[in-house]
Every structure is written in structure tokens, then in C-alpha cells.
Amino acid sequence: MSNNYARGQHDIRPWGTWEVTDCGQGFCVKRIVVNAGGVLSLQMHHHRAEHWIIVAGTAQITLGEQCFEKKQSESVFIPQETKHRIQNNTSAPLIFIEVQTGDELDENDIVRFEDKYGRINNS
């Protein structure tokens, strides 16, 4: 098992921000803020699954072929190697907690299929 995250690690993305609030062997917890109108890339991960818990705002979620909405206190599970995306179609920030689980946790474990910010890598 490898975990390349550290508590306090953070980044600014075109759609908002993320920060690692906790991590350990086989897991990582992030607080993610999606700005009004922001959308993460349609992506998948080879080595991790994710649990998303919405804590503020309304999320438009794509999971495989399904599209649905989640609000505060609702959650969704994203299985490993499943295409997914979250977006904020509102004028207020969307905040969610992401719990990653897997045998290899790394920010580079992202395969992007669509990205409105031009970050397609498919490697």
C-alpha cells in the first residue's frame, strides 16, 4: 500500500480548492470546495474508490451513465474504475468531503475523459 498524501496538503484548481484533512494507510480524507459554476473533469481512478459527502450546497453528479443531484447530508459511493464527475450549477460554493480508499493513493491516479479547462491526459 502507498499513500502519497500528507495532512495539510492542498491545491488550487480551475474549479476550486482541495485540502487533505486526514490520511493514513489505505485512506485519505479531503475537504473540497467547488466554486459557483465549477465542474471537475469527467474522470476515473485505477487504484482508489471514493465516498463523497455533501456538506454545503447542491451537487450535480455523473456516475457511470447516471446523472443525479445530491444535497447537504447526502452521499454517493464511486467504485474504482468508474467514470464520475461533480459540478456546481448554483451561485453558492459546493463543499464536500471526499474519502478515498485503496491500495495506492496518489493525485496522479486520474484518467480524464472530458475537461472544460483543457486538462485531458488519458495516460
Backbone as CSV, one residue per row, in Angstrom:
resi,resn,N_x,N_y,N_z,CA_x,CA_y,CA_z,C_x,C_y,C_z
1,MET,0.844,-1.191,0.000,0.000,0.000,0.000,0.881,1.244,0.000
2,SER,0.460,2.232,-0.769,1.173,3.503,-0.742,0.174,4.649,-0.681
3,ASN,0.559,5.686,0.069,-0.268,6.878,0.196,0.646,8.082,0.027
4,ASN,0.474,8.803,-1.071,1.338,9.939,-1.367,0.721,11.267,-0.933
5,TYR,-0.238,11.227,-0.020,-0.842,12.435,0.522,-0.307,12.694,1.923
6,ALA,-0.363,13.958,2.350,0.015,14.342,3.706,-1.025,15.318,4.241
7,ARG,-1.320,15.208,5.518,-2.274,16.120,6.140,-1.823,17.564,5.917
8,GLY,-2.759,18.419,5.518,-2.444,19.821,5.250,-2.104,20.118,3.797
9,GLN,-1.810,19.070,3.013,-1.535,19.263,1.585,-2.776,19.879,0.940
10,HIS,-2.584,20.804,0.005,-3.726,21.470,-0.626,-3.332,21.930,-2.020
11,ASP,-4.353,22.280,-2.793,-4.103,22.760,-4.144,-5.264,23.643,-4.574
12,ILE,-4.957,24.573,-5.464,-5.966,25.410,-6.103,-6.121,24.906,-7.526
13,ARG,-7.342,24.630,-7.918,-7.656,24.135,-9.257,-8.526,25.156,-9.977
14,PRO,-8.727,25.006,-11.284,-9.577,25.972,-12.009,-11.016,26.016,-11.478
15,TRP,-11.471,24.930,-10.896,-12.846,24.818,-10.409,-13.001,25.157,-8.927
16,GLY,-11.885,25.235,-8.162,-11.973,25.475,-6.722,-10.713,25.024,-6.004
17,THR,-10.882,24.415,-4.812,-9.729,24.009,-3.998,-9.963,22.652,-3.338
18,TRP,-8.854,22.020,-2.936,-8.945,20.828,-2.086,-7.851,20.883,-1.029
19,GLU,-8.134,20.247,0.119,-7.168,20.170,1.210,-7.305,18.808,1.891
20,VAL,-6.173,18.176,2.185,-6.163,16.904,2.901,-6.342,17.194,4.388
21,THR,-7.403,16.643,4.983,-7.659,16.843,6.407,-7.165,15.679,7.256
22,ASP,-7.028,14.500,6.647,-6.512,13.333,7.359,-6.091,12.298,6.339
23,CYS,-5.144,11.453,6.705,-4.733,10.361,5.827,-3.978,9.320,6.635
24,GLY,-3.923,8.136,6.093,-3.227,7.016,6.725,-3.137,5.886,5.733
25,GLN,-2.723,4.734,6.214,-2.568,3.586,5.322,-3.923,3.192,4.739
26,GLY,-4.048,3.318,3.421,-5.256,2.890,2.723,-6.381,3.899,2.669
27,PHE,-6.178,5.133,3.233,-7.249,6.128,3.149,-6.698,7.546,3.095
28,CYS,-7.525,8.450,2.536,-7.233,9.880,2.505,-8.562,10.619,2.580
29,VAL,-8.613,11.670,3.402,-9.821,12.478,3.549,-9.511,13.895,3.063
30,LYS,-10.325,14.388,2.120,-10.147,15.734,1.576,-11.408,16.563,1.794
31,ARG,-11.201,17.857,2.041,-12.291,18.833,2.025,-12.171,19.548,0.689
32,ILE,-13.219,19.483,-0.122,-13.184,20.025,-1.480,-14.246,21.104,-1.624
33,VAL,-13.835,22.248,-2.187,-14.750,23.356,-2.449,-14.811,23.555,-3.961
34,VAL,-16.029,23.487,-4.504,-16.242,23.733,-5.933,-16.918,25.094,-6.057
35,ASN,-16.247,26.013,-6.732,-16.782,27.360,-6.911,-18.090,27.339,-7.698
36,ALA,-18.875,28.408,-7.560,-20.107,28.553,-8.336,-19.792,28.374,-9.815
37,GLY,-20.521,27.487,-10.482,-20.302,27.221,-11.905,-19.131,26.290,-12.197
38,GLY,-18.431,25.843,-11.178,-17.270,24.968,-11.377,-17.663,23.533,-11.657
39,VAL,-16.801,22.834,-12.382,-17.045,21.424,-12.708,-15.709,20.687,-12.785
40,LEU,-15.624,19.582,-12.087,-14.436,18.748,-12.171,-14.485,17.958,-13.473
41,SER,-13.359,17.449,-13.899,-13.313,16.678,-15.136,-14.092,15.367,-14.985
42,LEU,-14.596,14.855,-16.108,-15.140,13.504,-16.138,-13.925,12.597,-16.071
43,GLN,-13.830,11.788,-15.018,-12.588,11.062,-14.736,-12.861,9.704,-14.126
44,MET,-11.786,8.934,-13.972,-11.831,7.679,-13.230,-10.464,7.457,-12.599
45,HIS,-10.420,6.519,-11.663,-9.184,6.190,-10.957,-8.964,4.677,-11.007
46,HIS,-7.732,4.271,-11.283,-7.411,2.839,-11.347,-7.230,2.215,-9.971
47,HIS,-6.794,3.006,-8.979,-6.354,2.417,-7.716,-7.164,2.817,-6.494
48,ARG,-8.229,3.584,-6.675,-8.987,4.003,-5.497,-10.479,4.110,-5.779
49,ALA,-11.242,3.943,-4.717,-12.674,4.239,-4.694,-12.834,5.519,-3.877
50,GLU,-13.973,6.177,-4.025,-14.223,7.406,-3.289,-15.634,7.413,-2.717
51,HIS,-15.764,8.034,-1.549,-17.050,8.318,-0.930,-17.143,9.832,-0.844
52,TRP,-18.226,10.413,-1.345,-18.432,11.857,-1.271,-19.602,12.137,-0.343
53,ILE,-19.409,13.062,0.609,-20.466,13.507,1.498,-20.640,15.006,1.279
54,ILE,-21.808,15.420,0.839,-22.080,16.831,0.580,-22.330,17.509,1.930
55,VAL,-21.572,18.575,2.222,-21.757,19.284,3.489,-22.366,20.671,3.304
56,ALA,-22.282,21.234,2.104,-22.922,22.526,1.825,-23.154,22.647,0.322
57,GLY,-24.321,23.147,-0.043,-24.619,23.351,-1.454,-25.321,22.170,-2.095
58,THR,-25.412,22.237,-3.416,-26.070,21.211,-4.214,-25.121,20.745,-5.301
59,ALA,-24.951,19.435,-5.406,-24.031,18.845,-6.383,-24.804,18.172,-7.505
60,GLN,-24.343,18.385,-8.729,-24.818,17.623,-9.881,-23.752,16.566,-10.123
61,ILE,-24.116,15.305,-10.044,-23.148,14.210,-10.093,-23.390,13.325,-11.306
62,THR,-22.308,12.979,-11.979,-22.316,11.963,-13.022,-21.590,10.754,-12.460
63,LEU,-22.223,9.596,-12.508,-21.646,8.345,-12.021,-21.966,7.270,-13.045
64,GLY,-20.944,6.861,-13.809,-21.192,5.949,-14.919,-22.094,6.627,-15.928
65,GLU,-23.233,6.014,-16.231,-24.182,6.586,-17.177,-25.288,7.393,-16.489
66,GLN,-25.271,7.451,-15.171,-26.319,8.140,-14.418,-25.929,9.587,-14.115
67,CYS,-26.923,10.471,-14.082,-26.746,11.850,-13.631,-27.819,12.117,-12.582
68,PHE,-27.419,12.685,-11.453,-28.375,12.946,-10.382,-27.855,14.058,-9.486
69,GLU,-28.718,14.518,-8.578,-28.395,15.625,-7.690,-28.269,15.114,-6.259
70,LYS,-27.337,15.703,-5.518,-27.192,15.406,-4.086,-27.091,16.730,-3.347
71,LYS,-27.700,16.768,-2.153,-27.718,17.972,-1.333,-27.056,17.690,0.011
72,GLN,-27.002,18.723,0.846,-26.371,18.618,2.151,-26.819,17.367,2.899
73,SER,-25.859,16.676,3.496,-26.040,15.446,4.279,-26.242,14.201,3.427
74,GLU,-26.277,14.333,2.102,-26.394,13.157,1.236,-25.011,12.732,0.763
75,SER,-24.902,11.471,0.354,-23.599,10.943,-0.046,-23.723,10.052,-1.269
76,VAL,-22.566,9.751,-1.846,-22.511,8.862,-3.007,-21.191,8.087,-2.935
77,PHE,-21.216,6.836,-3.396,-20.022,5.985,-3.467,-19.599,5.861,-4.916
78,ILE,-18.316,6.088,-5.183,-17.758,5.974,-6.532,-16.812,4.775,-6.554
79,PRO,-17.202,3.658,-7.164,-16.321,2.492,-7.220,-15.071,2.768,-8.059
80,GLN,-14.030,2.053,-7.750,-12.784,2.117,-8.524,-13.093,1.863,-10.001
81,GLU,-12.407,2.602,-10.886,-12.521,2.476,-12.337,-13.919,2.799,-12.875
82,THR,-14.645,3.682,-12.186,-15.960,4.134,-12.639,-15.856,5.612,-13.019
83,LYS,-16.316,5.957,-14.222,-16.309,7.360,-14.644,-17.223,8.169,-13.737
84,HIS,-16.739,9.357,-13.356,-17.523,10.202,-12.467,-17.137,11.670,-12.623
85,ARG,-18.057,12.519,-12.154,-17.823,13.964,-12.189,-18.772,14.612,-11.183
86,ILE,-18.337,15.750,-10.644,-19.205,16.549,-9.785,-19.145,17.984,-10.286
87,GLN,-20.300,18.656,-10.264,-20.316,20.041,-10.706,-21.273,20.850,-9.853
88,ASN,-21.027,22.153,-9.843,-21.820,23.085,-9.065,-22.511,24.040,-10.031
89,ASN,-23.796,23.828,-10.233,-24.570,24.671,-11.146,-25.230,25.837,-10.437
90,THR,-24.865,26.074,-9.170,-25.506,27.126,-8.391,-24.582,28.347,-8.275
91,SER,-25.085,29.377,-7.599,-24.296,30.601,-7.397,-23.588,30.610,-6.044
92,ALA,-23.708,29.533,-5.267,-23.052,29.421,-3.961,-22.006,28.306,-4.017
93,PRO,-20.973,28.362,-3.161,-19.970,27.288,-3.163,-20.583,25.932,-2.806
94,LEU,-20.041,24.883,-3.399,-20.373,23.499,-3.076,-19.202,22.952,-2.267
95,ILE,-19.481,22.405,-1.099,-18.422,21.835,-0.261,-18.762,20.376,-0.005
96,PHE,-17.774,19.505,-0.223,-17.979,18.100,0.088,-16.718,17.489,0.666
97,ILE,-16.920,16.418,1.405,-15.820,15.651,1.972,-15.650,14.416,1.102
98,GLU,-14.411,14.184,0.690,-14.091,13.017,-0.132,-13.227,12.077,0.699
99,VAL,-13.673,10.836,0.821,-12.880,9.820,1.496,-12.413,8.830,0.439
100,GLN,-11.107,8.812,0.208,-10.513,7.886,-0.760,-10.055,6.632,-0.015
101,THR,-10.303,5.479,-0.624,-9.780,4.224,-0.080,-9.159,3.429,-1.215
102,GLY,-8.055,2.753,-0.928,-7.407,1.949,-1.952,-5.985,1.603,-1.570
103,ASP,-5.359,0.786,-2.407,-4.007,0.322,-2.113,-2.928,1.265,-2.624
104,GLU,-3.310,2.230,-3.469,-2.358,3.208,-3.994,-3.077,4.544,-4.137
105,LEU,-2.782,5.473,-3.232,-3.447,6.773,-3.229,-2.465,7.829,-3.691
106,ASP,-2.775,8.447,-4.826,-1.863,9.387,-5.459,-2.671,10.348,-6.311
107,GLU,-2.352,11.624,-6.261,-3.073,12.638,-7.041,-2.942,12.394,-8.541
108,ASN,-1.915,11.652,-8.957,-1.722,11.369,-10.385,-2.573,10.203,-10.888
109,ASP,-3.307,9.542,-10.014,-4.183,8.436,-10.419,-5.506,9.009,-10.931
110,ILE,-5.413,9.797,-11.990,-6.600,10.402,-12.607,-6.510,10.197,-14.116
111,VAL,-7.525,9.571,-14.678,-7.666,9.493,-16.135,-8.831,10.400,-16.483
112,ARG,-8.562,11.468,-17.228,-9.603,12.435,-17.590,-10.153,12.110,-18.978
113,PHE,-11.485,12.132,-19.093,-12.156,11.881,-20.368,-12.704,13.162,-20.983
114,GLU,-13.171,14.082,-20.137,-13.659,15.394,-20.576,-13.225,16.397,-19.524
115,ASP,-12.813,17.594,-19.986,-12.413,18.623,-19.039,-12.580,19.997,-19.670
116,LYS,-13.416,20.830,-19.077,-13.675,22.145,-19.656,-12.489,23.092,-19.510
117,TYR,-11.480,22.677,-18.736,-10.296,23.510,-18.526,-9.086,23.018,-19.344
118,GLY,-9.306,22.054,-20.253,-8.245,21.610,-21.164,-7.194,20.720,-20.538
119,ARG,-7.542,19.951,-19.495,-6.552,19.122,-18.808,-6.713,17.623,-19.129
120,ILE,-6.895,17.264,-20.377,-7.025,15.847,-20.752,-5.651,15.213,-20.800
121,ASN,-5.505,14.042,-20.127,-4.202,13.358,-20.167,-4.292,11.911,-20.643
122,ASN,-5.362,11.191,-20.277,-5.596,9.796,-20.715,-4.357,8.921,-20.745
123,SER,-3.481,9.094,-19.793,-2.295,8.228,-19.752,-2.440,7.125,-18.760
